[in-house]
């Protein structure tokens, strides 16, 4: 597994539907070794810290293999690395039909001199629509099941395009990233779904906001 591109971006103002919006979704590849710290990469900054950033979303990873899907879906679009707002464009994680099926919350990886732990899938917001200038892009992205995933930094270090990603540990009792997304969107829970949710809640790496959401949903659905 390899880190193909390291992508960073700073907040900028763009005009969207007649309003100025501040966003950091415009990421571009950077050269050389970049310091990866607890909250982000040097040269990268999130705009709205109420929904982006923080230690549980320090790094957003997106598989290179998904780009082929989007080139078919968006044939008239140029798709340079960083197009989906990812910090890391990564290659070789696909063990199942989708990388999100084989990457689990709590999986730990080394990259460069840093270490990461997978925390959650990416839930797209309206700024993805701004990036692609498409009102339906958020819905298309969510339905594609190609979410990518966020990671927290458990050891600071430096990273560079070309670095290897090595999975250091995997909890067999954890839940795939794709399952977190499915369970988030499900309107009802079968007994096996409720079991999966309880497994997810038990994973230390899953952020407290997700645990609260799932616990409340279990209670609401009587599962």
Steps between C-alpha positions, in 0.01 A plus 500: 500500500632839405443868561468631144442868576502732802248781449459821699289813482428815698163670544377706208184693425287393206169629370225239522134573429557871551680462833864502600598164652830420668628153417820298507381226265734615223802281569809480280792256499810618685859391451755379751460382856216661694458504877188317617383626837214412733250730330617518139783514250722805481354721229149363545218656698130433544250784466196405710625327813146422615478223239853464360837443657584414857712207611254238371505653151865597476553319169251416227603202285354414159589195289651560160291210367184707547623756249432255217136479606469879502669537162216290357235687700646843419661457158531872432679576827869527564573307819845586637603353834322674785179546298285354778660710771722216616834551673629157402434340164584136567550196281473128563252487790236315302466149635125477448276654233556833673779608733235612748390137534843388620612801706357498851466764765792448735742371235847646556741592222852633480592745224836672485600554862139552614226266620127530438183337624182484292211679672201539267370531144468834326145636487498754216373853559380764255855622443566193286227638274682832496825331401336324205245775428230233505191514720462121498865414573445445872224248434698330223805473723304350789318250279826391336610344833847635422528708815869474583579525870637730767789417728642636822872547551630282782865578431610821334760477226566594140351360181574520130347376177645156435503394867367154575190450713528199725210365703635451851192353664144399429229424754296205370206614714489841338265622226591596141480864399229413247285350777522820704364692202224247434391490861503878515256522208277201584142594588442175689723248675468126470634305803832444322526874430452581866774250579733674254423838654585373847828362366577839347423684823747275682791605277719754677595680179141586406445865604261575785268693267444185296450287809238743628326505163484122480393456862216746453399332175489159670271643766284682246453188290451278805782277379 
